[in-house]
Amino acid sequence: MLNDIGHKIKCIRKENNLNQVQFAKSIGISQGNLSEIELGNSNPSAETLISIRYTI
């Protein structure tokens, strides 16, 4: 399930033509944290998911 969330976040980022650094900055997390989420190694917080929702 984590991998599905990470994949969806990566797709959202790519659809908006943003690299990891740009997207991470826009949602208030580090690029490293975003990378871990996209790889399915880390679970995004509720705050991160809300930030994504309102950033895009």
PDB file of N, CA, C, O and CB in Angstrom:
ATOM      1  N   MET A   1       0.818  -1.201   0.000  1.00  0.00           N
ATOM      2  CA  MET A   1       0.000   0.000   0.000  1.00  0.00           C
ATOM      3  C   MET A   1       0.863   1.267   0.000  1.00  0.00           C
ATOM      4  O   MET A   1       0.553   2.234  -0.696  1.00  0.00           O
ATOM      5  CB  MET A   1      -0.931  -0.003   1.207  1.00  0.00           C
ATOM      6  N   LEU A   2       1.952   1.253   0.790  1.00  0.00           N
ATOM      7  CA  LEU A   2       2.836   2.425   0.799  1.00  0.00           C
ATOM      8  C   LEU A   2       3.358   2.712  -0.597  1.00  0.00           C
ATOM      9  O   LEU A   2       3.449   3.867  -1.013  1.00  0.00           O
ATOM     10  CB  LEU A   2       4.010   2.214   1.767  1.00  0.00           C
ATOM     11  N   ASN A   3       3.701   1.651  -1.316  1.00  0.00           N
ATOM     12  CA  ASN A   3       4.236   1.837  -2.656  1.00  0.00           C
ATOM     13  C   ASN A   3       3.198   2.491  -3.564  1.00  0.00           C
ATOM     14  O   ASN A   3       3.556   3.312  -4.408  1.00  0.00           O
ATOM     15  CB  ASN A   3       4.689   0.494  -3.243  1.00  0.00           C
ATOM     16  N   ASP A   4       1.930   2.148  -3.408  1.00  0.00           N
ATOM     17  CA  ASP A   4       0.873   2.758  -4.207  1.00  0.00           C
ATOM     18  C   ASP A   4       0.780   4.264  -3.936  1.00  0.00           C
ATOM     19  O   ASP A   4       0.639   5.060  -4.865  1.00  0.00           O
ATOM     20  CB  ASP A   4      -0.473   2.081  -3.913  1.00  0.00           C
ATOM     21  N   ILE A   5       0.860   4.639  -2.683  1.00  0.00           N
ATOM     22  CA  ILE A   5       0.791   6.054  -2.324  1.00  0.00           C
ATOM     23  C   ILE A   5       1.982   6.790  -2.913  1.00  0.00           C
ATOM     24  O   ILE A   5       1.831   7.858  -3.506  1.00  0.00           O
ATOM     25  CB  ILE A   5       0.747   6.235  -0.789  1.00  0.00           C
ATOM     26  N   GLY A   6       3.165   6.216  -2.749  1.00  0.00           N
ATOM     27  CA  GLY A   6       4.371   6.836  -3.291  1.00  0.00           C
ATOM     28  C   GLY A   6       4.310   6.988  -4.792  1.00  0.00           C
ATOM     29  O   GLY A   6       4.723   8.011  -5.338  1.00  0.00           O
ATOM     30  N   HIS A   7       3.790   5.965  -5.466  1.00  0.00           N
ATOM     31  CA  HIS A   7       3.671   6.008  -6.923  1.00  0.00           C
ATOM     32  C   HIS A   7       2.700   7.103  -7.351  1.00  0.00           C
ATOM     33  O   HIS A   7       2.961   7.831  -8.308  1.00  0.00           O
ATOM     34  CB  HIS A   7       3.209   4.646  -7.468  1.00  0.00           C
ATOM     35  N   LYS A   8       1.592   7.216  -6.647  1.00  0.00           N
ATOM     36  CA  LYS A   8       0.614   8.259  -6.977  1.00  0.00           C
ATOM     37  C   LYS A   8       1.193   9.655  -6.770  1.00  0.00           C
ATOM     38  O   LYS A   8       0.955  10.557  -7.572  1.00  0.00           O
ATOM     39  CB  LYS A   8      -0.650   8.089  -6.130  1.00  0.00           C
ATOM     40  N   ILE A   9       1.958   9.830  -5.686  1.00  0.00           N
ATOM     41  CA  ILE A   9       2.585  11.123  -5.430  1.00  0.00           C
ATOM     42  C   ILE A   9       3.600  11.442  -6.519  1.00  0.00           C
ATOM     43  O   ILE A   9       3.684  12.581  -6.977  1.00  0.00           O
ATOM     44  CB  ILE A   9       3.260  11.135  -4.047  1.00  0.00           C
ATOM     45  N   LYS A  10       4.365  10.448  -6.933  1.00  0.00           N
ATOM     46  CA  LYS A  10       5.342  10.651  -8.007  1.00  0.00           C
ATOM     47  C   LYS A  10       4.636  11.048  -9.302  1.00  0.00           C
ATOM     48  O   LYS A  10       5.104  11.935 -10.016  1.00  0.00           O
ATOM     49  CB  LYS A  10       6.182   9.372  -8.225  1.00  0.00           C
ATOM     50  N   CYS A  11       3.525  10.403  -9.605  1.00  0.00           N
ATOM     51  CA  CYS A  11       2.754  10.737 -10.812  1.00  0.00           C
ATOM     52  C   CYS A  11       2.239  12.177 -10.747  1.00  0.00           C
ATOM     53  O   CYS A  11       2.307  12.906 -11.737  1.00  0.00           O
ATOM     54  CB  CYS A  11       1.569   9.758 -10.987  1.00  0.00           C
ATOM     55  N   ILE A  12       1.731  12.582  -9.596  1.00  0.00           N
ATOM     56  CA  ILE A  12       1.254  13.956  -9.428  1.00  0.00           C
ATOM     57  C   ILE A  12       2.393  14.933  -9.673  1.00  0.00           C
ATOM     58  O   ILE A  12       2.223  15.938 -10.363  1.00  0.00           O
ATOM     59  CB  ILE A  12       0.659  14.165  -8.015  1.00  0.00           C
ATOM     60  N   ARG A  13       3.553  14.632  -9.105  1.00  0.00           N
ATOM     61  CA  ARG A  13       4.717  15.510  -9.279  1.00  0.00           C
ATOM     62  C   ARG A  13       5.100  15.616 -10.751  1.00  0.00           C
ATOM     63  O   ARG A  13       5.336  16.713 -11.257  1.00  0.00           O
ATOM     64  CB  ARG A  13       5.914  14.993  -8.458  1.00  0.00           C
ATOM     65  N   LYS A  14       5.161  14.486 -11.431  1.00  0.00           N
ATOM     66  CA  LYS A  14       5.564  14.484 -12.838  1.00  0.00           C
ATOM     67  C   LYS A  14       4.524  15.168 -13.725  1.00  0.00           C
ATOM     68  O   LYS A  14       4.883  15.854 -14.681  1.00  0.00           O
ATOM     69  CB  LYS A  14       5.794  13.052 -13.316  1.00  0.00           C
ATOM     70  N   GLU A  15       3.244  14.987 -13.418  1.00  0.00           N
ATOM     71  CA  GLU A  15       2.182  15.643 -14.187  1.00  0.00           C
ATOM     72  C   GLU A  15       2.297  17.165 -14.107  1.00  0.00           C
ATOM     73  O   GLU A  15       1.866  17.882 -15.010  1.00  0.00           O
ATOM     74  CB  GLU A  15       0.804  15.194 -13.681  1.00  0.00           C
ATOM     75  N   ASN A  16       2.884  17.639 -13.015  1.00  0.00           N
ATOM     76  CA  ASN A  16       3.053  19.077 -12.817  1.00  0.00           C
ATOM     77  C   ASN A  16       4.447  19.564 -13.216  1.00  0.00           C
ATOM     78  O   ASN A  16       4.838  20.693 -12.922  1.00  0.00           O
ATOM     79  CB  ASN A  16       2.787  19.432 -11.369  1.00  0.00           C
ATOM     80  N   ASN A  17       5.185  18.680 -13.895  1.00  0.00           N
ATOM     81  CA  ASN A  17       6.520  19.017 -14.411  1.00  0.00           C
ATOM     82  C   ASN A  17       7.446  19.589 -13.344  1.00  0.00           C
ATOM     83  O   ASN A  17       8.140  20.579 -13.574  1.00  0.00           O
ATOM     84  CB  ASN A  17       6.395  20.007 -15.545  1.00  0.00           C
ATOM     85  N   LEU A  18       7.446  18.954 -12.180  1.00  0.00           N
ATOM     86  CA  LEU A  18       8.310  19.389 -11.091  1.00  0.00           C
ATOM     87  C   LEU A  18       9.334  18.309 -10.770  1.00  0.00           C
ATOM     88  O   LEU A  18       9.029  17.117 -10.824  1.00  0.00           O
ATOM     89  CB  LEU A  18       7.480  19.732  -9.842  1.00  0.00           C
ATOM     90  N   ASN A  19      10.558  18.735 -10.435  1.00  0.00           N
ATOM     91  CA  ASN A  19      11.515  17.751  -9.944  1.00  0.00           C
ATOM     92  C   ASN A  19      11.294  17.573  -8.445  1.00  0.00           C
ATOM     93  O   ASN A  19      10.487  18.280  -7.842  1.00  0.00           O
ATOM     94  CB  ASN A  19      12.986  18.188 -10.250  1.00  0.00           C
ATOM     95  N   GLN A  20      12.012  16.629  -7.851  1.00  0.00           N
ATOM     96  CA  GLN A  20      11.788  16.342  -6.433  1.00  0.00           C
ATOM     97  C   GLN A  20      12.087  17.546  -5.547  1.00  0.00           C
ATOM     98  O   GLN A  20      11.359  17.802  -4.588  1.00  0.00           O
ATOM     99  CB  GLN A  20      12.640  15.166  -6.000  1.00  0.00           C
ATOM    100  N   VAL A  21      13.144  18.283  -5.856  1.00  0.00           N
ATOM    101  CA  VAL A  21      13.505  19.444  -5.033  1.00  0.00           C
ATOM    102  C   VAL A  21      12.391  20.485  -5.064  1.00  0.00           C
ATOM    103  O   VAL A  21      11.997  21.007  -4.021  1.00  0.00           O
ATOM    104  CB  VAL A  21      14.833  20.069  -5.522  1.00  0.00           C
ATOM    105  N   GLN A  22      11.884  20.786  -6.254  1.00  0.00           N
ATOM    106  CA  GLN A  22      10.824  21.790  -6.399  1.00  0.00           C
ATOM    107  C   GLN A  22       9.550  21.345  -5.686  1.00  0.00           C
ATOM    108  O   GLN A  22       8.935  22.122  -4.955  1.00  0.00           O
ATOM    109  CB  GLN A  22      10.530  22.053  -7.888  1.00  0.00           C
ATOM    110  N   PHE A  23       9.159  20.095  -5.901  1.00  0.00           N
ATOM    111  CA  PHE A  23       7.914  19.598  -5.318  1.00  0.00           C
ATOM    112  C   PHE A  23       8.025  19.523  -3.803  1.00  0.00           C
ATOM    113  O   PHE A  23       7.106  19.925  -3.090  1.00  0.00           O
ATOM    114  CB  PHE A  23       7.560  18.220  -5.893  1.00  0.00           C
ATOM    115  N   ALA A  24       9.139  19.013  -3.311  1.00  0.00           N
ATOM    116  CA  ALA A  24       9.335  18.906  -1.863  1.00  0.00           C
ATOM    117  C   ALA A  24       9.256  20.278  -1.206  1.00  0.00           C
ATOM    118  O   ALA A  24       8.622  20.433  -0.163  1.00  0.00           O
ATOM    119  CB  ALA A  24      10.689  18.246  -1.548  1.00  0.00           C
ATOM    120  N   LYS A  25       9.900  21.278  -1.817  1.00  0.00           N
ATOM    121  CA  LYS A  25       9.872  22.636  -1.267  1.00  0.00           C
ATOM    122  C   LYS A  25       8.440  23.170  -1.243  1.00  0.00           C
ATOM    123  O   LYS A  25       8.035  23.818  -0.278  1.00  0.00           O
ATOM    124  CB  LYS A  25      10.783  23.578  -2.093  1.00  0.00           C
ATOM    125  N   SER A  26       7.676  22.899  -2.298  1.00  0.00           N
ATOM    126  CA  SER A  26       6.317  23.438  -2.383  1.00  0.00           C
ATOM    127  C   SER A  26       5.373  22.820  -1.350  1.00  0.00           C
ATOM    128  O   SER A  26       4.381  23.441  -0.966  1.00  0.00           O
ATOM    129  CB  SER A  26       5.763  23.213  -3.777  1.00  0.00           C
ATOM    130  N   ILE A  27       5.679  21.594  -0.897  1.00  0.00           N
ATOM    131  CA  ILE A  27       4.806  20.949   0.096  1.00  0.00           C
ATOM    132  C   ILE A  27       5.414  20.941   1.494  1.00  0.00           C
ATOM    133  O   ILE A  27       4.828  20.403   2.434  1.00  0.00           O
ATOM    134  CB  ILE A  27       4.502  19.523  -0.330  1.00  0.00           C
ATOM    135  N   GLY A  28       6.600  21.547   1.621  1.00  0.00           N
ATOM    136  CA  GLY A  28       7.174  21.738   2.946  1.00  0.00           C
ATOM    137  C   GLY A  28       7.897  20.554   3.549  1.00  0.00           C
ATOM    138  O   GLY A  28       7.947  20.424   4.772  1.00  0.00           O
ATOM    139  N   ILE A  29       8.461  19.687   2.722  1.00  0.00           N
ATOM    140  CA  ILE A  29       9.268  18.576   3.220  1.00  0.00           C
ATOM    141  C   ILE A  29      10.617  18.584   2.500  1.00  0.00           C
ATOM    142  O   ILE A  29      10.805  19.318   1.529  1.00  0.00           O
ATOM    143  CB  ILE A  29       8.533  17.210   3.016  1.00  0.00           C
ATOM    144  N   SER A  30      11.544  17.771   2.978  1.00  0.00           N
ATOM    145  CA  SER A  30      12.850  17.697   2.330  1.00  0.00           C
ATOM    146  C   SER A  30      12.783  16.822   1.082  1.00  0.00           C
ATOM    147  O   SER A  30      11.898  15.978   0.940  1.00  0.00           O
ATOM    148  CB  SER A  30      13.904  17.154   3.305  1.00  0.00           C
ATOM    149  N   GLN A  31      13.733  17.041   0.188  1.00  0.00           N
ATOM    150  CA  GLN A  31      13.804  16.199  -1.020  1.00  0.00           C
ATOM    151  C   GLN A  31      14.046  14.744  -0.628  1.00  0.00           C
ATOM    152  O   GLN A  31      13.493  13.831  -1.242  1.00  0.00           O
ATOM    153  CB  GLN A  31      14.931  16.694  -1.976  1.00  0.00           C
ATOM    154  N   GLY A  32      14.864  14.532   0.384  1.00  0.00           N
ATOM    155  CA  GLY A  32      15.130  13.166   0.841  1.00  0.00           C
ATOM    156  C   GLY A  32      13.877  12.470   1.343  1.00  0.00           C
ATOM    157  O   GLY A  32      13.659  11.289   1.073  1.00  0.00           O
ATOM    158  N   ASN A  33      13.065  13.205   2.070  1.00  0.00           N
ATOM    159  CA  ASN A  33      11.805  12.649   2.574  1.00  0.00           C
ATOM    160  C   ASN A  33      10.877  12.306   1.408  1.00  0.00           C
ATOM    161  O   ASN A  33      10.252  11.246   1.399  1.00  0.00           O
ATOM    162  CB  ASN A  33      11.112  13.648   3.539  1.00  0.00           C
ATOM    163  N   LEU A  34      10.791  13.204   0.428  1.00  0.00           N
ATOM    164  CA  LEU A  34       9.957  12.943  -0.746  1.00  0.00           C
ATOM    165  C   LEU A  34      10.441  11.705  -1.487  1.00  0.00           C
ATOM    166  O   LEU A  34       9.637  10.880  -1.921  1.00  0.00           O
ATOM    167  CB  LEU A  34       9.956  14.156  -1.687  1.00  0.00           C
ATOM    168  N   SER A  35      11.746  11.580  -1.629  1.00  0.00           N
ATOM    169  CA  SER A  35      12.315  10.417  -2.309  1.00  0.00           C
ATOM    170  C   SER A  35      11.917   9.128  -1.594  1.00  0.00           C
ATOM    171  O   SER A  35      11.515   8.158  -2.237  1.00  0.00           O
ATOM    172  CB  SER A  35      13.848  10.532  -2.385  1.00  0.00           C
ATOM    173  N   GLU A  36      12.026   9.116  -0.277  1.00  0.00           N
ATOM    174  CA  GLU A  36      11.656   7.931   0.503  1.00  0.00           C
ATOM    175  C   GLU A  36      10.175   7.601   0.346  1.00  0.00           C
ATOM    176  O   GLU A  36       9.803   6.430   0.270  1.00  0.00           O
ATOM    177  CB  GLU A  36      11.986   8.144   1.982  1.00  0.00           C
ATOM    178  N   ILE A  37       9.335   8.624   0.297  1.00  0.00           N
ATOM    179  CA  ILE A  37       7.896   8.414   0.103  1.00  0.00           C
ATOM    180  C   ILE A  37       7.646   7.813  -1.278  1.00  0.00           C
ATOM    181  O   ILE A  37       6.908   6.836  -1.407  1.00  0.00           O
ATOM    182  CB  ILE A  37       7.111   9.750   0.266  1.00  0.00           C
ATOM    183  N   GLU A  38       8.260   8.395  -2.312  1.00  0.00           N
ATOM    184  CA  GLU A  38       8.050   7.912  -3.684  1.00  0.00           C
ATOM    185  C   GLU A  38       8.549   6.484  -3.861  1.00  0.00           C
ATOM    186  O   GLU A  38       7.976   5.717  -4.635  1.00  0.00           O
ATOM    187  CB  GLU A  38       8.753   8.830  -4.684  1.00  0.00           C
ATOM    188  N   LEU A  39       9.608   6.123  -3.152  1.00  0.00           N
ATOM    189  CA  LEU A  39      10.145   4.767  -3.243  1.00  0.00           C
ATOM    190  C   LEU A  39       9.336   3.757  -2.421  1.00  0.00           C
ATOM    191  O   LEU A  39       9.541   2.549  -2.532  1.00  0.00           O
ATOM    192  CB  LEU A  39      11.591   4.757  -2.785  1.00  0.00           C
ATOM    193  N   GLY A  40       8.420   4.266  -1.599  1.00  0.00           N
ATOM    194  CA  GLY A  40       7.613   3.379  -0.768  1.00  0.00           C
ATOM    195  C   GLY A  40       8.293   2.990   0.524  1.00  0.00           C
ATOM    196  O   GLY A  40       7.842   2.066   1.201  1.00  0.00           O
ATOM    197  N   ASN A  41       9.372   3.677   0.886  1.00  0.00           N
ATOM    198  CA  ASN A  41      10.103   3.371   2.115  1.00  0.00           C
ATOM    199  C   ASN A  41       9.601   4.157   3.312  1.00  0.00           C
ATOM    200  O   ASN A  41       9.951   3.853   4.453  1.00  0.00           O
ATOM    201  CB  ASN A  41      11.567   3.644   1.921  1.00  0.00           C
ATOM    202  N   SER A  42       8.782   5.163   3.055  1.00  0.00           N
ATOM    203  CA  SER A  42       8.290   6.038   4.117  1.00  0.00           C
ATOM    204  C   SER A  42       6.838   6.376   3.842  1.00  0.00           C
ATOM    205  O   SER A  42       6.407   6.459   2.691  1.00  0.00           O
ATOM    206  CB  SER A  42       9.145   7.329   4.225  1.00  0.00           C
ATOM    207  N   ASN A  43       6.100   6.568   4.908  1.00  0.00           N
ATOM    208  CA  ASN A  43       4.688   6.906   4.795  1.00  0.00           C
ATOM    209  C   ASN A  43       4.513   8.419   4.912  1.00  0.00           C
ATOM    210  O   ASN A  43       5.013   9.013   5.867  1.00  0.00           O
ATOM    211  CB  ASN A  43       3.857   6.171   5.879  1.00  0.00           C
ATOM    212  N   PRO A  44       3.818   9.061   3.969  1.00  0.00           N
ATOM    213  CA  PRO A  44       3.607  10.502   4.095  1.00  0.00           C
ATOM    214  C   PRO A  44       2.695  10.816   5.275  1.00  0.00           C
ATOM    215  O   PRO A  44       1.740  10.090   5.551  1.00  0.00           O
ATOM    216  CB  PRO A  44       3.012  11.071   2.802  1.00  0.00           C
ATOM    217  N   SER A  45       3.002  11.895   5.956  1.00  0.00           N
ATOM    218  CA  SER A  45       2.151  12.312   7.069  1.00  0.00           C
ATOM    219  C   SER A  45       0.842  12.880   6.529  1.00  0.00           C
ATOM    220  O   SER A  45       0.720  13.184   5.343  1.00  0.00           O
ATOM    221  CB  SER A  45       2.876  13.358   7.958  1.00  0.00           C
ATOM    222  N   ALA A  46      -0.115  13.013   7.413  1.00  0.00           N
ATOM    223  CA  ALA A  46      -1.388  13.616   7.020  1.00  0.00           C
ATOM    224  C   ALA A  46      -1.160  15.040   6.540  1.00  0.00           C
ATOM    225  O   ALA A  46      -1.788  15.491   5.582  1.00  0.00           O
ATOM    226  CB  ALA A  46      -2.392  13.597   8.194  1.00  0.00           C
ATOM    227  N   GLU A  47      -0.250  15.750   7.218  1.00  0.00           N
ATOM    228  CA  GLU A  47       0.053  17.128   6.836  1.00  0.00           C
ATOM    229  C   GLU A  47       0.630  17.191   5.423  1.00  0.00           C
ATOM    230  O   GLU A  47       0.306  18.094   4.652  1.00  0.00           O
ATOM    231  CB  GLU A  47       1.035  17.755   7.835  1.00  0.00           C
ATOM    232  N   THR A  48       1.488  16.222   5.090  1.00  0.00           N
ATOM    233  CA  THR A  48       2.077  16.175   3.746  1.00  0.00           C
ATOM    234  C   THR A  48       0.996  15.931   2.702  1.00  0.00           C
ATOM    235  O   THR A  48       0.987  16.574   1.653  1.00  0.00           O
ATOM    236  CB  THR A  48       3.160  15.076   3.659  1.00  0.00           C
ATOM    237  N   LEU A  49       0.093  15.011   2.982  1.00  0.00           N
ATOM    238  CA  LEU A  49      -0.984  14.722   2.031  1.00  0.00           C
ATOM    239  C   LEU A  49      -1.884  15.941   1.836  1.00  0.00           C
ATOM    240  O   LEU A  49      -2.309  16.232   0.719  1.00  0.00           O
ATOM    241  CB  LEU A  49      -1.818  13.521   2.513  1.00  0.00           C
ATOM    242  N   ILE A  50      -2.167  16.643   2.913  1.00  0.00           N
ATOM    243  CA  ILE A  50      -2.980  17.858   2.807  1.00  0.00           C
ATOM    244  C   ILE A  50      -2.241  18.919   1.997  1.00  0.00           C
ATOM    245  O   ILE A  50      -2.836  19.602   1.164  1.00  0.00           O
ATOM    246  CB  ILE A  50      -3.333  18.404   4.210  1.00  0.00           C
ATOM    247  N   SER A  51      -0.939  19.050   2.248  1.00  0.00           N
ATOM    248  CA  SER A  51      -0.141  20.021   1.492  1.00  0.00           C
ATOM    249  C   SER A  51      -0.171  19.711   0.007  1.00  0.00           C
ATOM    250  O   SER A  51      -0.288  20.618  -0.818  1.00  0.00           O
ATOM    251  CB  SER A  51       1.304  20.036   1.993  1.00  0.00           C
ATOM    252  N   ILE A  52      -0.066  18.441  -0.336  1.00  0.00           N
ATOM    253  CA  ILE A  52      -0.116  18.052  -1.756  1.00  0.00           C
ATOM    254  C   ILE A  52      -1.465  18.426  -2.348  1.00  0.00           C
ATOM    255  O   ILE A  52      -1.543  18.944  -3.462  1.00  0.00           O
ATOM    256  CB  ILE A  52       0.141  16.529  -1.925  1.00  0.00           C
ATOM    257  N   ARG A  53      -2.509  18.164  -1.606  1.00  0.00           N
ATOM    258  CA  ARG A  53      -3.863  18.448  -2.083  1.00  0.00           C
ATOM    259  C   ARG A  53      -4.047  19.931  -2.395  1.00  0.00           C
ATOM    260  O   ARG A  53      -4.670  20.290  -3.395  1.00  0.00           O
ATOM    261  CB  ARG A  53      -4.892  18.002  -1.046  1.00  0.00           C
ATOM    262  N   TYR A  54      -3.503  20.786  -1.538  1.00  0.00           N
ATOM    263  CA  TYR A  54      -3.723  22.221  -1.717  1.00  0.00           C
ATOM    264  C   TYR A  54      -2.648  22.910  -2.563  1.00  0.00           C
ATOM    265  O   TYR A  54      -2.804  24.068  -2.951  1.00  0.00           O
ATOM    266  CB  TYR A  54      -3.793  22.884  -0.373  1.00  0.00           C
ATOM    267  N   THR A  55      -1.563  22.194  -2.843  1.00  0.00           N
ATOM    268  CA  THR A  55      -0.499  22.756  -3.680  1.00  0.00           C
ATOM    269  C   THR A  55      -0.826  22.568  -5.156  1.00  0.00           C
ATOM    270  O   THR A  55      -0.508  23.414  -5.991  1.00  0.00           O
ATOM    271  CB  THR A  55       0.859  22.102  -3.347  1.00  0.00           C
ATOM    272  N   ILE A  56      -1.460  21.457  -5.459  1.00  0.00           N
ATOM    273  CA  ILE A  56      -1.714  21.116  -6.868  1.00  0.00           C
ATOM    274  C   ILE A  56      -3.059  21.666  -7.304  1.00  0.00           C
ATOM    275  O   ILE A  56      -3.456  21.485  -8.455  1.00  0.00           O
ATOM    276  CB  ILE A  56      -1.670  19.585  -7.082  1.00  0.00           C
TER     277      ILE A  56
END
